[in-house]
Amino acid sequence: MKILVVEDEPKAASFLKQGLEEHRHEVDVAYDGQIGKRLALENEYDVIILDIIIPYMNGLELLKEIRKTSNVPVLLLTALGSTSDKVGGFDMGADDYLVKPFEFAELLARIQVISKRKGNIMAIGSKLTVGDLELNLDDKTVSREGKKINLTTKEYQLLEYLIRNKGKVVTRGDIARAVWDVQFDTGTNVIDVYVNFLRKKIDKDYATKFIHTQIGMGYIFRDA
């Protein structure tokens, strides 16, 4: 694969480049956000590995620019590991998030997973409807009682997964694998944060609640 690494720390950049090239990947390195932006927009990459704290244009700003024109898989590789940092990264369009320090074998596994997503978007041209809630699978929009609900990409993917598993209890691990394609650390509450975001948008102002908590187990989507 052709991979772009955006990392301002020379030793870390060299370590990543050498390790990836040893696994037969072609690697370009950018040491700041502006160079990273130029390379990302001028070249075709299979994966971009992006630090957040980088000069001139931080990683999240760069990710926002990339997402204006490209759905290239992006893995955020950073020392910022709080739940809010992860949520912010995913909401900006990241495909995965790995906190430093990390095991190189895990990085390789994450790269392998997100690289399979590239171009894997299928327009089904149909809808999912539960009660007064409707998902348009063609244009990825959501409405309830005919009113449009604005969701982030991950919120939409989470909602679609819950609806497709209507009436079935899904664990946090199930959600992590299905929506993020990763195994989250047991100490993180990213899944719960996203479920709460979704509840506020699709359930809070309505009498019928769709998303329910099964204590000690996970969540279940039902319309009664």
C-alpha positions as CSV (number, residue, x, y, z in Angstrom):
1,M,0.0,0.0,0.0
2,K,1.0,3.6,-0.5
3,I,0.9,5.4,2.9
4,L,1.3,9.0,4.0
5,V,2.7,9.6,7.5
6,V,2.2,13.1,8.9
7,E,4.4,13.3,12.0
8,D,6.5,16.2,13.2
9,E,8.8,14.2,15.6
10,P,11.7,13.0,13.4
11,K,12.5,9.8,15.4
12,A,8.8,8.8,15.4
13,A,8.5,9.5,11.7
14,S,11.6,7.5,10.9
15,F,10.4,4.6,13.1
16,L,7.1,4.5,11.3
17,K,8.6,4.9,7.8
18,Q,11.2,2.1,8.4
19,G,8.7,-0.3,10.0
20,L,6.1,0.2,7.3
21,E,8.7,-0.2,4.5
22,E,9.9,-3.4,6.1
23,H,6.3,-4.7,5.5
24,R,6.5,-3.7,1.8
25,H,4.5,-0.5,2.0
26,E,5.5,2.6,0.1
27,V,5.8,5.6,2.5
28,D,5.8,9.4,2.2
29,V,6.5,11.5,5.3
30,A,5.3,15.0,6.0
31,Y,6.6,16.9,9.1
32,D,3.9,19.5,9.3
33,G,0.3,20.0,8.4
34,Q,0.8,22.2,5.4
35,I,3.1,19.7,3.7
36,G,0.8,17.0,4.7
37,K,-2.1,18.8,3.1
38,R,-0.2,19.3,-0.2
39,L,0.8,15.6,-0.3
40,A,-2.6,14.3,0.6
41,L,-4.4,16.4,-2.0
42,E,-1.8,15.8,-4.8
43,N,-1.3,12.1,-4.4
44,E,-3.4,8.9,-4.2
45,Y,-2.9,7.1,-0.9
46,D,-4.3,3.9,0.5
47,V,-4.0,5.1,4.1
48,I,-3.0,8.3,5.9
49,I,-1.5,8.1,9.4
50,L,-1.9,11.4,11.0
51,D,-0.7,12.9,14.3
52,I,-2.9,15.6,15.8
53,I,-0.3,18.0,17.4
54,I,1.7,19.1,14.3
55,P,2.9,22.5,13.2
56,Y,1.2,25.1,11.0
57,M,-2.1,23.1,10.7
58,N,-3.0,20.6,13.3
59,G,-4.1,17.1,12.5
60,L,-7.9,17.7,12.9
61,E,-7.8,20.7,10.7
62,L,-5.9,18.7,8.1
63,L,-8.4,15.9,8.4
64,K,-11.2,18.3,7.8
65,E,-9.5,19.5,4.6
66,I,-8.9,16.0,3.4
67,R,-12.5,15.0,3.9
68,K,-13.7,17.8,1.6
69,T,-12.5,15.9,-1.4
70,S,-11.4,12.4,-0.3
71,N,-12.6,9.3,1.7
72,V,-9.1,7.9,2.0
73,P,-8.9,5.9,5.3
74,V,-7.3,8.0,8.0
75,L,-5.8,6.7,11.2
76,L,-5.1,9.3,14.0
77,L,-1.9,8.3,15.8
78,T,-1.5,10.6,18.8
79,A,-0.7,10.9,22.5
80,L,-4.1,12.5,23.1
81,G,-6.1,9.7,24.4
82,S,-9.2,11.1,26.3
83,T,-12.7,10.2,25.3
84,S,-13.3,13.7,24.1
85,D,-10.2,13.5,21.9
86,K,-11.4,10.3,20.3
87,V,-14.9,11.5,19.8
88,G,-13.6,14.7,18.2
89,G,-11.4,12.7,15.9
90,F,-14.1,10.3,14.8
91,D,-16.6,13.2,14.3
92,M,-14.0,14.9,12.0
93,G,-13.9,11.9,9.8
94,A,-11.2,9.6,11.2
95,D,-11.6,5.9,10.5
96,D,-9.6,4.8,13.5
97,Y,-7.7,6.2,16.5
98,L,-4.6,4.7,18.1
99,V,-3.0,6.2,21.2
100,K,0.8,6.5,21.7
101,P,2.7,4.5,22.9
102,F,1.5,1.6,20.8
103,E,2.5,-1.8,19.6
104,F,3.6,-1.8,16.0
105,A,1.8,-5.1,15.3
106,E,-1.4,-3.4,16.4
107,L,-0.8,-0.5,14.1
108,L,-0.3,-2.9,11.2
109,A,-3.6,-4.6,12.1
110,R,-5.5,-1.4,12.2
111,I,-4.0,-0.3,8.8
112,Q,-5.1,-3.6,7.3
113,V,-8.7,-3.2,8.6
114,I,-9.3,0.4,7.5
115,S,-7.6,-0.1,4.1
116,K,-10.4,-2.5,3.2
117,R,-13.0,0.2,3.6
118,K,-11.7,2.4,0.8
119,G,-14.2,2.7,-2.0
120,N,-16.5,0.3,-0.3
121,I,-19.6,2.5,-0.4
122,M,-22.7,1.0,-1.9
123,A,-25.8,3.0,-2.8
124,I,-28.7,0.6,-2.1
125,G,-31.4,3.1,-3.1
126,S,-33.8,2.1,-0.3
127,K,-34.9,3.1,3.2
128,L,-35.0,1.7,6.7
129,T,-38.2,2.7,8.5
130,V,-39.1,2.1,12.2
131,G,-42.3,3.8,13.3
132,D,-41.9,7.5,12.5
133,L,-38.1,7.2,12.1
134,E,-36.6,6.9,8.6
135,L,-33.1,6.3,7.3
136,N,-32.5,6.9,3.6
137,L,-29.7,4.5,2.7
138,D,-29.1,6.3,-0.6
139,D,-28.2,9.8,0.6
140,K,-27.5,8.8,4.3
141,T,-30.1,11.2,5.7
142,V,-32.3,10.6,8.8
143,S,-35.7,12.0,9.7
144,R,-38.3,11.6,12.3
145,E,-41.9,12.7,11.9
146,G,-40.7,14.1,8.6
147,K,-38.2,16.4,10.3
148,K,-34.5,16.0,9.3
149,I,-32.1,15.0,12.0
150,N,-28.4,15.9,11.5
151,L,-26.1,13.1,12.4
152,T,-22.3,12.7,12.2
153,T,-21.0,9.8,10.1
154,K,-20.4,7.6,13.2
155,E,-23.8,8.5,14.7
156,Y,-25.5,7.5,11.4
157,Q,-23.5,4.2,11.2
158,L,-24.4,3.5,14.8
159,L,-28.1,4.2,14.2
160,E,-28.1,2.0,11.1
161,Y,-26.5,-0.9,13.0
162,L,-29.0,-0.6,15.8
163,I,-31.9,-0.6,13.5
164,R,-30.7,-3.6,11.5
165,N,-30.4,-5.4,14.8
166,K,-33.8,-4.2,16.1
167,G,-35.1,-6.3,19.0
168,K,-31.7,-7.8,19.7
169,V,-29.4,-6.9,22.5
170,V,-26.0,-5.7,21.2
171,T,-23.0,-5.4,23.4
172,R,-20.5,-2.5,23.4
173,G,-18.0,-5.0,21.8
174,D,-20.5,-5.8,19.1
175,I,-20.9,-2.1,18.3
176,A,-17.2,-1.4,18.3
177,R,-16.6,-4.2,15.8
178,A,-19.5,-3.3,13.6
179,V,-19.2,0.5,13.5
180,W,-15.5,1.0,14.1
181,D,-14.1,-2.3,13.0
182,V,-11.9,-2.3,16.1
183,Q,-11.6,-3.7,19.6
184,F,-11.9,-0.8,22.0
185,D,-10.1,-0.8,25.3
186,T,-12.5,-1.8,28.1
187,G,-11.6,1.4,29.9
188,T,-13.0,3.7,27.3
189,N,-16.6,5.0,27.3
190,V,-16.6,6.1,23.6
191,I,-19.5,3.8,22.8
192,D,-21.7,5.1,25.6
193,V,-20.9,8.7,24.6
194,Y,-22.0,8.1,21.1
195,V,-25.2,6.3,22.2
196,N,-26.0,9.3,24.4
197,F,-25.4,11.6,21.5
198,L,-27.8,9.6,19.3
199,R,-30.4,9.4,22.0
200,K,-30.5,13.2,22.4
201,K,-31.0,13.5,18.7
202,I,-33.6,10.8,17.9
203,D,-35.3,10.1,21.2
204,K,-35.2,13.1,23.6
205,D,-38.0,15.2,22.1
206,Y,-40.3,12.2,21.4
207,A,-42.7,10.1,23.5
208,T,-41.6,6.8,21.9
209,K,-38.0,6.0,22.8
210,F,-36.1,3.7,20.4
211,I,-32.8,3.1,22.2
212,H,-32.9,1.2,25.5
213,T,-30.1,0.1,27.9
214,Q,-29.9,-3.5,29.0
215,I,-28.0,-3.1,32.3
216,G,-24.8,-5.2,32.4
217,M,-25.4,-6.3,28.8
218,G,-25.5,-3.4,26.2
219,Y,-28.3,-1.8,24.2
220,I,-31.4,-2.8,22.3
221,F,-33.3,-0.9,19.7
222,R,-37.1,-1.3,19.8
223,D,-40.2,0.7,18.9
224,A,-42.4,-0.3,21.9
